[in-house]
Amino acid sequence: MKAIKDQRILVSGASIAGLSTAWWLDHIGYQVTVVETAAAPRTAGGAVDLTAEAVHITKRMGLYEQFKSHQLGVDRVEFKNADDVTEGSMVLNDAKNEQVAESEQIEIERDKFVEVMLIALGERVEFLFSDSVTALKEQDDAMFVSFKHAAPRTFDLVIGCDGSHSNVRKHWFGPENNYTVFLGAYFSISIVPGLLVPERTMQMYRIPYRSVMLNAYNGKTDIVFTYISEQEVTYDYRDAVQQQQMITDQFAGKGWRINELLEEVNRSGNFYFDKFCQIKMPCWSKGREALVGDAAYCASPAAGQGGSLSVLGAAAVAEALQQHEGDYRAAFKAYEAKLRPFIENVQAMAESNVKENFMLKTDDEIRERNREARLF
């Protein structure tokens, strides 16, 4: 068996899971190449929430202070009705409020997370941008990888970190729908310039089966639309125009500031849409390939832990490889055995949130929650 320092690993995906995994694999001595379909590391999407467990990992990486310096925060949440009247509110960050406890959690903009990771990686990791894996073939002692643009190469291992729509999972484990569990809702997020509400304020508007959230920070505003759908809808996840029309069809004319917000979304050029779904696989590895983050165990945004699960998974797979001295079969088995119970608990909580708490179905429920100033 080759020593770790002599082994080459391909990481597919250059967002939270991919960059974190690349850092850990480089840290323990592997030669790392990252392939990414986009022309640069992915920064689209909402802020990244790092739970206490993930924050502990960032401290082990020596990156905690860098992440902490970019921390976001929400001071106030307001619950609006159709006439823009605040029916309830709660203060989250107030030194006079004894109920607000110190928290080790960090919320950070996605592009800032990527920026910190790229600086930490330096020049030690090779990146293949605007490229993707087109075929994988396992050989006796390596994985033969074909790319859309780059010449074929062999790697000792392949780690898929390319999200819930993972390309390398499709090539190696089979079609996405074999592993997707639809949770009965869809969402979109757009980040627009300017403050549509006071900075460090979140506003929620809820109507039966639908909700809109605004979150303002650092001179910009997140606009999040969410709606329930009993039936899963067929759509092209790469077609933003089609997806924007789906949101418009669901929300146009539904009161509050919705029409204004739809116009903001259509102007922004910054739009992400997906279904609330989970990825559930019987095994996170096969042969010389393993999956990390959403590619293996997406919990859905309802968990609020997507970034954290990616950071935890990256550290766990690297730790297992180091402990088993590069014996990938034993390492991948240990990685899954350690992390799967925790992942399954998070997924169960997220599924419950969507089905029981996340979306309200009657006006009476909404008025009660608003008066009580409760998100869930």
Secondary structure, 3 states (H helix, E strand, C coil): CCCHHHCEEEEECCCHHHHHHHHHHHHCCCEEEEEECCCCCCCCCCCEEECHHHHHHHHHHCCHHHHHCCECCCCEEEEECCCCCEEEEEECCCCCCCCCCCCCCEEECHHHHHHHHHHHHCCCCEEEECCCEEEEEECCCCEEEEECCCCCEEECEEEECCCCCCHHHHHHHCCHHHCEEEEEEEEEEEEEECCCCCCCEEEEEEECCEEEEEEEECCEEEEEEEEECCCCCCCCCCCHHHHHHHHHHHHCCCCCCHHHHHHHHHHHCCCEEEEEEEECCCCCEECCEEECCHHHHCCCHHHCCHHHHHHHHHHHHHHHHHHCCCCHHHHHHHHHHHHHHHHHHHHHHHHHHHHHHHCCCCHHHHHHHHHHCCCC
